[in-house]
Amino acid sequence: MSLAASIGGKTLSAPQIHVNDNASAVAQALSQWFVDRTREYIEAYHYCAWALSGGKSPIELFRLLAQSRAIDWPLVQVYLVDERDVFSTDPLSNYRMLEENLLKKLHIAPGRVYPWATGVDDPRESLASYRQALEHLHRHNDLPQLDIALQGMGLDGHTASVFPNSPQARSTDWVAYGPGPGANRYTLTLPVLANSRQVVFLATGKDKAERVRDCLDGHHPDLPAAWLTEHASVVHWFLDRDSASAL
């Protein structure tokens, strides 16, 4: 089965591009967007399921969200888009970054936060555990449906831990494990991410400009971030003037 076939027929809309002056302004705008969408989903469905990415780019966003009193936090579920196969105490751990900048400041029940099980002898056990965690979600197109998936984009066009021409890029499972810079990675797959109600990319900096253009011009389906942009139902790109400069 192809990746496109695995997510079925959907009505797709053109990517919505939001450009702000600098990275701090982007974080402010995206924080308000998160608050507004989360409140809408909680009102409609009585919960909101996030999938959050790691790295340095979303740190300011997470710190802003941690200050929000407009979200009913006990009704938020938090999944991790991806994770390095390192212990949660490791500085490279996405969960550690998320815990330090967002989770420890909020009142989200432990049972509503889903870290990857890392450092296990058999990665298949961790993959099975995360599939089970995804079973808590509503199904759409016979896939679990997240409400909001926050994505980054690397200079090689990767998103999540789905790298160009990697085994993860070809996976039609819900979750995958494979190589990545610095450590092996666990990741949600492109079909699951594309099945989200809304996918939102955060990309700032001049070094991202040409790759942002590639992901939005419709001519680079081999880039995971471009593929996700093309196949998700609703996609937003939050950019600063530098990262948007090649558009």
C-alpha positions in Angstrom: 0.0 0.0 0.0 1.3 3.5 -0.9 1.6 6.2 1.7 -1.1 8.2 -0.1 -3.5 5.3 -0.2 -3.0 4.6 3.5 -4.8 7.9 4.4 -7.7 7.5 2.0 -9.6 10.1 0.2 -9.7 13.5 1.9 -10.6 17.1 1.0 -7.4 19.0 1.0 -6.9 22.8 1.3 -4.0 25.0 0.3 -1.5 25.6 3.0 -2.1 28.7 5.1 1.0 30.8 5.5 1.5 33.1 8.5 4.5 35.4 8.4 5.7 37.4 11.4 8.7 39.7 11.9 10.9 37.5 13.9 11.0 34.2 15.9 9.6 35.7 19.0 6.6 37.2 17.1 6.1 33.8 15.5 6.0 32.1 18.9 3.5 34.7 20.2 1.2 34.3 17.2 1.4 30.5 17.2 0.8 30.4 21.0 -2.5 32.3 20.4 -3.4 30.0 17.5 -2.8 27.0 19.8 -5.0 28.4 22.5 -7.8 29.3 20.1 -7.8 25.9 18.3 -7.5 23.9 21.6 -10.5 25.7 23.1 -12.5 25.0 20.0 -11.7 21.3 20.0 -12.4 21.0 23.8 -15.8 22.7 23.3 -16.6 20.4 20.4 -15.1 17.0 21.6 -14.5 17.5 25.3 -10.7 16.9 24.8 -7.9 18.0 22.5 -5.1 15.7 21.5 -1.8 17.4 20.7 1.3 15.8 19.1 4.3 18.0 19.9 7.8 18.0 18.3 11.1 18.6 20.1 14.2 20.5 19.3 15.0 24.2 20.1 12.5 25.9 17.8 9.3 25.3 19.9 10.9 26.1 23.3 9.6 29.7 23.4 6.2 28.5 22.2 6.0 26.0 25.0 7.0 28.5 27.6 4.2 30.9 26.4 1.6 28.1 26.4 2.6 27.2 29.9 1.5 30.6 31.0 -1.9 30.3 29.5 -4.9 30.2 31.8 -7.4 30.1 28.9 -7.0 26.3 28.3 -8.7 23.6 30.4 -5.5 21.7 30.8 -6.9 18.5 32.3 -8.7 18.0 29.0 -5.5 18.1 26.9 -3.8 14.9 25.8 -0.1 15.2 24.8 1.6 12.8 22.4 5.2 13.2 21.2 5.7 13.4 17.5 9.1 11.7 17.8 11.8 10.8 20.3 15.5 9.9 20.2 16.2 6.5 21.7 17.9 8.0 24.8 16.8 8.0 28.4 14.5 10.8 29.5 17.3 12.3 31.6 19.5 12.8 28.5 19.8 16.4 27.3 18.8 15.1 23.8 15.5 13.8 25.0 12.5 15.5 23.5 10.4 14.5 26.6 12.9 16.2 28.9 12.7 19.4 26.9 8.9 19.2 26.9 8.8 18.5 30.7 11.1 21.4 31.5 9.4 24.0 29.4 5.7 23.0 29.5 4.5 20.0 31.3 5.9 20.6 34.8 4.1 23.9 34.9 0.6 22.6 34.1 -2.0 20.3 35.6 -2.2 17.6 32.9 -2.9 14.2 34.4 0.1 11.8 33.9 -2.3 9.4 32.1 -2.9 12.1 29.4 0.8 12.5 28.5 2.3 9.8 26.4 6.2 9.7 26.3 7.9 7.1 24.2 9.5 4.2 26.1 13.2 4.6 25.4 16.2 2.6 26.3 14.4 -0.7 26.1 16.1 -3.9 24.8 13.6 -4.4 22.0 12.3 -1.3 20.2 9.3 -3.3 19.0 8.0 -3.3 22.6 8.0 0.5 22.6 6.3 0.7 19.2 3.6 -1.7 20.4 3.1 0.5 23.5 2.7 3.6 21.5 0.3 2.0 19.1 -1.8 1.2 22.2 -1.6 4.8 23.4 -2.8 6.0 20.0 -5.8 3.6 20.3 -7.3 6.2 22.8 -7.9 8.6 19.9 -10.9 8.9 17.6 -10.5 7.0 14.3 -10.7 8.7 10.9 -9.8 7.0 7.7 -9.1 3.9 9.9 -6.2 5.8 11.5 -6.0 7.5 14.9 -6.8 11.2 14.6 -4.8 13.8 16.4 -6.3 17.3 16.7 -3.1 19.3 16.3 0.3 18.0 15.1 3.1 20.5 15.7 5.9 19.9 13.2 9.4 21.2 12.6 11.4 21.0 9.4 15.1 20.2 9.1 17.4 21.6 6.5 17.2 18.3 4.6 13.4 18.6 4.5 12.7 16.0 7.2 9.8 16.4 9.7 9.2 14.4 12.8 12.0 11.7 12.6 11.1 10.9 9.1 14.1 11.6 7.0 14.3 11.6 3.1 14.8 8.1 1.7 14.7 6.5 5.2 12.7 3.4 6.2 10.5 5.7 8.3 9.6 7.6 5.1 8.1 4.5 3.5 6.3 3.2 6.5 2.5 2.8 6.4 2.3 1.7 10.1 1.3 4.2 12.8 4.7 4.3 14.3 8.3 3.6 13.2 11.8 3.2 14.5 14.9 3.9 12.5 18.2 5.7 12.2 18.7 9.4 12.7 21.5 11.8 13.4 23.0 11.2 16.8 20.7 8.4 17.8 18.0 6.0 16.5 14.5 7.5 16.6 11.0 6.6 17.4 8.4 8.5 15.3 4.8 8.9 14.4 4.5 8.2 10.7 3.5 10.4 7.8 0.0 8.8 7.4 -0.8 9.3 11.0 0.4 12.9 11.0 -1.4 13.7 7.8 -4.6 12.4 9.3 -4.5 15.1 12.0 -7.3 17.7 12.0 -4.7 20.4 11.7 -0.9 20.2 11.0 1.1 23.2 11.9 4.7 23.8 10.9 7.1 26.1 12.8 10.1 27.2 10.8 12.3 30.3 11.4 15.6 31.6 10.3 17.3 32.4 6.9 18.8 29.0 6.7 15.4 27.5 6.3 14.2 29.8 3.5 15.0 27.7 0.4 13.7 24.5 2.0 10.5 26.2 3.1 10.0 27.2 -0.6 10.7 23.6 -1.7 8.1 22.3 0.8 5.5 24.7 -0.5 6.0 24.7 -4.2 4.5 21.2 -4.8 7.5 19.9 -6.7 9.4 18.0 -4.0 7.3 15.1 -2.8 10.4 13.2 -1.8 10.9 15.6 1.1 8.9 14.4 4.1 7.8 17.9 5.1 6.6 18.6 1.6 4.7 15.3 1.4 3.0 16.0 4.7 2.1 19.6 3.5 0.6 18.1 0.4 -1.4 15.3 2.0 -2.7 16.8 5.3 -6.3 18.2 5.2 -5.4 21.5 6.9 -1.9 22.8 7.0 -0.4 26.0 8.5 3.1 27.2 8.2 4.2 29.8 10.8 7.3 31.6 9.5 9.4 34.7 10.2 10.4 37.1 7.5 13.8 35.3 7.1 12.3 31.8 6.6 9.7 33.2 4.3 12.2 35.2 2.2 12.4 32.7 -0.7 8.6 32.5 -1.2 
